[in-house]
């Protein structure tokens, strides 16, 4: 009798959507509280990412009856990271291009202030860099988000898959397995 396999994409997609909603709430909370976009508090958004990755891997493990190989655990976490990266990238584009374009100006102004204080670049170089940034900000943000989540998610998924790994021993039988009876023709 064949054991029905659960799909790792179902819990990964579910938790990625939950992470998207959480990220939207965090983004607007930061905007409402007028927190500097370059503040180190922006890294707080990675805490839900990590928590939801672990929950996606745990849910997939539970769907498999409590047994998951390292590869299966990694795959569920990696899919979660990819889904999250794509969803957050889409939200990032919509946020900066349509919903809150004034945030781009706020980020560029903060960057200009920092570059001026550093004194490593001339004013012409700063202006050229900021004009390029302003022109392609949404595209840079989208590509950066996708790669950042993919790379960070891969690393975390490799580690967390080792934590969730619980392979079935050859002597374990699934709960829905029925041993062949001596009267079965295959015996």
N, C-alpha and C positions, 0 to 999 in steps of 0.2 A: 504494500500500500504506500502510495506517495504522500510525502508530507508537503502540505501547501506552504509555500514560502511567502512571507510578508514582503512588501515593497519598502525599501528604505526611503523612497521619495515621498511617501505619504506623510510620515511624521516630520521629515525635513521641511516639506512645503508648509505644513501647519505651523511649525514653530518659527519659520522664516516670516510668515505673515504676522504672527504675534510680535515678533521682533520689529517688523516694519511699523506696526502701530505704536509700539513702545518708543521707537526712535522718533516718530513724528511728535509724540507728546513731549519727549525730552527736548527736541529742537525748538518747539514753540514755547516751552517753559524757559529755555535759555534766552529766547528772544524777548519774552514777556518780562523776565527779570533783568534784562539788559546786561547779560554776562558777555564779556569780551569774547569774540569768536576765536581769538588766539590764546585764550586762557587754557590752562592745563585741565580745567574741569571738563573740557570736551571729551576727555578720555573716559569719563564715567559711562559714556554710551557703550563701551565695550563690556561692561559688567553684565547687562542683559544679554548681549551677544553670547558671552561665555555660558551664562546660566541656561539660555535656551538651547545652545548646542548640546549641553549635557542632557537636558530634558529630551531632546530629539533622539539622541543615542540611547537613552534609557527606555524611551517608549518603543523604539525599534527592537531593543533587546527583549522587552516584555512581550512584544508581538511574536517573537521567535521562541517563546516559552522559557525565557531566562537564559538562553544560550546564544552567544554571538561570537563569531571568530574575529580576529583582529582586523581582517580585511572588511568584513561586514560593518564593524563598528566605525572604521575609518570612512567607508563609503557613505554611511548615513551622516556623519559629521561634515564630510566634504560637500555633499549635496546641500546640506543646510547652509554652509558658508557660501556656496555659489548662488543659491536662491536668494539668500539675504543680500549678497553683493549686488545682484541684478535689481532687486526691489529697492534697495537703498539708493542705487545709482539713478533709477528712474525718479524716485522722490527728490533726490538732490537736484536733478535737472529741472524738474517742475518747480521746486522751491526757489532756486536762484533765478530761473528765467521768467517765471510767471508770478508766483505767490509773493515772494519777498526780494525783488531785485535790489532794494535798498541795502540789503545785507552784503551784497557784492561790494558796494561803495564803502561800507563800514570796514570790511576785511581789507580792501585795498588801501584805505586811509591808514589803518593800523600798520600795514606792511610798509607803507611809505614812511611813516614816522619811525619805525624800527630801522629801516635802511638809512634814513637820514642820520639817526643817532649813531649808527655803527660807523659812518663816515668812510666806508671802504669804496663806495661808488660815487662818481660825480652826479650832479643833478640831472644831466642829460641821460646818463645811463639809467638812473632811477626812473625817469620819465618814460624812457623807451621800454623798460621792463614792465612798468605798470600799465602802459598802453597795450602791450601784448597780452598781459594778464587779463585786463578788462575785456579785451576782444574775445579771448578764448576761455574765459573763466569756467563757464558751464561745461565745456567739453573736457577741460583739464580735470574738473571736479568729478565728472562721471567716470572717466577712465581711471583716475586715481582711486576712487571708491571701489570699483570692480576689482582692480589688482590688489588693493590693500586687504579687502575681505577674503579674496581667494588665497593670498599668501598667508595671512594671519590665521585664517580658518584651516588651511592645510596643516600648519604647524600645531595648532591646538588640537585638531582632530587626530593627528598622529599620536599625541600624548594621551588624549582622553580615550582613544580606542584601546590602548593598553590597560587603562583602568577598568573599562567595561568588559574587556575580553573574558569570556567564560565559555570555553568550548565544551561540547558534549563529548563525554568519553565513549569509547566503543561499547561499553557495557550499559550505557543509558539508552533507554528506549523512549520515544515520544509518548505522551499521554494517550494519543488516539491510535496507537499501534496495537494491532491484534495479531498475536502469534498464530501461525498456520496450525490448523487442527490436523491430527493424523489422518482424517478422512479426506482432506483436500487432495486433489489430483496432483498438485505440485510437490507433495511430500514423498 
